[in-house]
Structure formats: structure tokens, C-alpha cells
Amino acid sequence: MTTVVKGIYDGKTLKLLEPLELTRPHWVDVTLHEAVEADEMERARRRDRILGYAGIWLDFSDEDWANMRAMVTRTTNFFPAREMNW
């Protein structure tokens, strides 16, 4: 089986851009492509931060979601203009 996972090597560390869920050791071949521009590195860093933050929601229980819905509903009641169709 072969799996391709993109990553960025910054001269010191190889950072995978997606997780690998492996249970056993595997052989790895590393192929380097063109250099990454600075703005691409920043986009990759932002993506990591966003996905890390979004991952928090994965651990929410049904009770947590119910509490969140209740808080959002209460908050919209403070701002009745939000319910208007502009």
C-alpha cells in the first residue's frame, strides 16, 4: 500500500500537513519538490492553527452541543435586530 501525504521541510523539521493514523512502522520515501514560497508557509501555519482550533469541536458531547445551542439562542434574544431580514 502506498499513501501520499504532503508536508513541508523547513530546513530542520519535516511537518506533515495531514495526520497519519498508522498502527505499525512503515517504510517511508521522501521526495522533495520545488521550494515553498513564504506566503505558502504562512498559509500552511494558518491552516494548522485553524484545524487545531476546529478539532476542539470534535470532542463535544451531546450535552455540550445542547448547552452551546442554548447559549447562542439566548444571545440572539439580546439582539432582536438580528432576526430582521435586511
Backbone as JSON, one array per atom type, in Angstrom:
{
  "sequence": "MTTVVKGIYDGKTLKLLEPLELTRPHWVDVTLHEAVEADEMERARRRDRILGYAGIWLDFSDEDWANMRAMVTRTTNFFPAREMNW",
  "N": [[0.84, -1.18, 0.0], [0.5, 2.23, -0.79], [0.69, 5.51, 0.37], [0.22, 8.92, -0.12], [1.32, 11.76, 1.44], [1.27, 15.15, 1.98], [3.73, 17.55, 2.95], [5.9, 19.9, 4.67], [9.24, 20.79, 4.61], [11.34, 22.59, 6.6], [14.03, 23.0, 6.65], [14.96, 22.06, 9.0], [12.98, 20.54, 10.24], [10.55, 18.11, 9.34], [7.31, 18.66, 8.53], [4.21, 17.26, 8.53], [1.27, 17.81, 6.62], [-1.13, 16.66, 7.01], [-2.69, 14.31, 9.2], [-1.25, 11.11, 10.04], [-2.54, 7.98, 10.51], [-1.37, 5.43, 11.65], [-0.77, 2.1, 12.72], [1.38, 0.47, 12.84], [4.97, 0.3, 12.24], [6.23, 1.78, 9.21], [7.85, 1.75, 6.01], [9.34, 4.63, 4.61], [9.49, 6.9, 1.93], [11.04, 9.85, 0.97], [10.39, 12.54, -1.04], [11.54, 15.44, -2.42], [10.14, 18.45, -3.58], [9.57, 21.47, -5.44], [10.78, 24.6, -4.05], [9.17, 26.13, -1.24], [7.23, 29.0, -1.18], [7.28, 31.99, 0.86], [4.68, 32.98, 1.51], [3.15, 30.72, 1.13], [4.08, 29.09, 3.19], [3.13, 30.55, 5.38], [0.37, 30.31, 4.94], [0.12, 27.56, 5.34], [0.8, 27.39, 8.05], [-1.3, 28.9, 9.17], [-3.45, 27.28, 8.42], [-2.89, 24.99, 9.97], [-3.26, 26.09, 12.55], [-5.98, 26.8, 12.43], [-7.22, 24.3, 11.95], [-6.43, 23.0, 14.27], [-7.84, 24.46, 16.19], [-10.46, 24.0, 15.31], [-10.62, 21.31, 15.81], [-11.28, 21.12, 18.47], [-14.03, 21.09, 18.63], [-14.69, 18.53, 17.95], [-14.63, 16.93, 20.17], [-16.86, 17.52, 21.62], [-19.64, 16.63, 23.59], [-23.06, 15.38, 23.35], [-24.46, 16.78, 25.25], [-22.82, 19.03, 25.59], [-23.17, 20.24, 23.06], [-25.9, 20.83, 23.21], [-25.9, 22.71, 25.29], [-24.38, 24.7, 24.05], [-26.06, 25.42, 21.9], [-28.19, 26.47, 23.4], [-26.94, 28.7, 24.59], [-26.33, 30.25, 22.32], [-28.89, 30.77, 21.36], [-29.96, 32.27, 23.49], [-28.25, 34.49, 23.32], [-28.95, 35.62, 20.83], [-31.42, 36.61, 21.48], [-30.78, 38.89, 22.88], [-30.21, 40.63, 20.91], [-32.45, 41.69, 19.08], [-32.67, 42.84, 16.56], [-31.17, 41.27, 14.88], [-32.81, 39.33, 13.97], [-34.23, 40.4, 11.96], [-35.0, 40.69, 8.5], [-32.82, 41.98, 6.39]],
  "CA": [[0.0, 0.0, 0.0], [1.22, 3.5, -0.85], [-0.1, 6.68, 0.73], [0.94, 10.17, -0.33], [0.96, 12.8, 2.41], [2.07, 16.35, 1.73], [4.36, 18.13, 4.12], [6.86, 20.97, 4.42], [10.52, 20.69, 5.31], [11.82, 23.97, 6.76], [15.49, 23.0, 6.82], [15.24, 21.36, 10.25], [11.9, 19.63, 10.63], [9.56, 17.74, 8.33], [5.97, 18.84, 9.12], [3.15, 16.72, 7.69], [0.11, 18.7, 6.57], [-2.3, 15.88, 7.39], [-2.26, 13.28, 10.14], [-1.11, 9.7, 9.63], [-3.1, 7.11, 11.54], [-0.77, 4.12, 11.42], [-0.62, 1.32, 13.95], [2.65, -0.24, 12.78], [6.01, 1.03, 11.5], [6.18, 1.69, 7.76], [8.94, 2.35, 5.26], [8.97, 5.96, 4.1], [10.33, 7.53, 0.91], [10.83, 11.29, 0.98], [10.69, 13.17, -2.31], [11.45, 16.89, -2.28], [9.69, 19.14, -4.78], [10.05, 22.85, -5.52], [10.83, 25.36, -2.8], [7.91, 26.72, -0.8], [7.29, 30.45, -1.01], [6.97, 32.43, 2.23], [3.24, 33.09, 1.73], [2.64, 29.36, 1.24], [4.41, 28.64, 4.55], [2.2, 31.21, 6.29], [-0.94, 29.67, 4.75], [0.17, 26.24, 5.98], [0.76, 27.63, 9.5], [-2.67, 29.29, 9.49], [-4.28, 26.08, 8.28], [-2.65, 24.17, 11.16], [-3.91, 26.73, 13.7], [-7.44, 26.7, 12.26], [-7.64, 22.91, 12.15], [-6.27, 22.7, 15.7], [-8.97, 25.07, 16.9], [-11.68, 23.3, 14.9], [-10.61, 19.99, 16.43], [-11.9, 21.21, 19.79], [-15.45, 20.78, 18.5], [-14.87, 17.09, 17.77], [-14.76, 16.29, 21.48], [-18.1, 17.93, 22.27], [-20.68, 15.61, 23.81], [-24.4, 15.87, 23.01], [-24.8, 17.78, 26.27], [-22.07, 20.25, 25.25], [-23.83, 20.87, 21.92], [-27.17, 21.38, 23.68], [-25.55, 23.92, 26.03], [-23.95, 25.71, 23.07], [-27.27, 25.9, 21.22], [-28.94, 27.3, 24.35], [-26.24, 29.98, 24.73], [-26.5, 31.02, 21.09], [-30.28, 31.21, 21.33], [-30.08, 33.37, 24.46], [-27.52, 35.65, 22.82], [-29.71, 36.28, 19.77], [-32.52, 37.33, 22.11], [-30.27, 40.19, 23.3], [-30.09, 41.46, 19.73], [-33.62, 41.38, 18.27], [-32.5, 43.3, 15.17], [-30.56, 40.21, 14.09], [-33.85, 38.48, 13.41], [-34.85, 41.12, 10.85], [-34.49, 40.45, 7.15], [-32.34, 43.24, 5.82]],
  "C": [[0.89, 1.24, 0.0], [0.27, 4.63, -0.53], [0.76, 7.91, 0.52], [0.41, 11.2, 0.66], [1.87, 13.99, 2.15], [2.62, 16.89, 3.05], [5.3, 19.25, 3.7], [8.1, 20.72, 5.25], [11.12, 22.09, 5.38], [13.33, 24.07, 6.94], [15.92, 22.28, 8.08], [14.24, 20.24, 10.52], [10.99, 19.35, 9.44], [8.19, 17.78, 9.0], [4.94, 18.32, 8.13], [1.95, 17.63, 7.75], [-1.19, 17.96, 6.84], [-1.83, 14.74, 8.3], [-2.13, 11.9, 9.49], [-1.61, 8.83, 10.78], [-2.6, 5.69, 11.29], [-0.58, 3.39, 12.74], [0.71, 0.57, 14.0], [3.69, 0.61, 12.07], [5.88, 0.78, 9.99], [7.47, 2.26, 7.16], [8.45, 3.66, 4.69], [9.98, 6.38, 3.04], [10.01, 9.02, 0.94], [11.29, 11.85, -0.36], [10.51, 14.67, -2.13], [11.07, 17.5, -3.62], [10.23, 20.56, -4.74], [10.01, 23.53, -4.14], [9.47, 25.99, -2.51], [8.11, 28.22, -0.6], [6.85, 30.82, 0.4], [5.47, 32.49, 2.49], [2.59, 31.7, 1.82], [2.91, 28.79, 2.63], [3.42, 29.25, 5.54], [0.81, 30.61, 6.16], [-0.97, 28.3, 5.43], [0.11, 26.38, 7.5], [-0.66, 28.01, 9.95], [-3.61, 28.1, 9.45], [-4.12, 25.18, 9.5], [-3.35, 24.75, 12.38], [-5.42, 26.59, 13.61], [-7.91, 25.28, 12.52], [-7.48, 22.49, 13.61], [-7.42, 23.26, 16.51], [-10.26, 24.32, 16.57], [-11.76, 21.92, 15.55], [-11.23, 19.98, 17.82], [-13.34, 20.74, 19.72], [-15.69, 19.28, 18.39], [-15.12, 16.36, 19.09], [-16.04, 16.66, 22.21], [-19.07, 16.76, 22.41], [-22.03, 16.2, 23.37], [-24.83, 16.95, 24.0], [-24.1, 19.1, 26.0], [-22.75, 20.99, 24.1], [-25.15, 21.51, 22.34], [-26.93, 22.69, 24.44], [-25.14, 25.05, 25.08], [-25.16, 26.28, 22.34], [-28.08, 26.83, 22.12], [-28.28, 28.67, 24.51], [-26.43, 30.85, 23.5], [-27.92, 31.58, 21.0], [-30.5, 32.38, 22.28], [-29.41, 34.63, 23.94], [-28.3, 36.36, 21.73], [-30.9, 37.03, 20.33], [-32.09, 38.71, 22.61], [-30.24, 41.16, 22.13], [-31.27, 41.17, 18.78], [-33.48, 41.82, 16.81], [-31.89, 42.23, 14.28], [-31.61, 39.33, 13.42], [-34.55, 39.15, 12.23], [-34.22, 40.69, 9.55], [-34.08, 41.77, 6.57], [-32.42, 43.09, 4.35]]
}
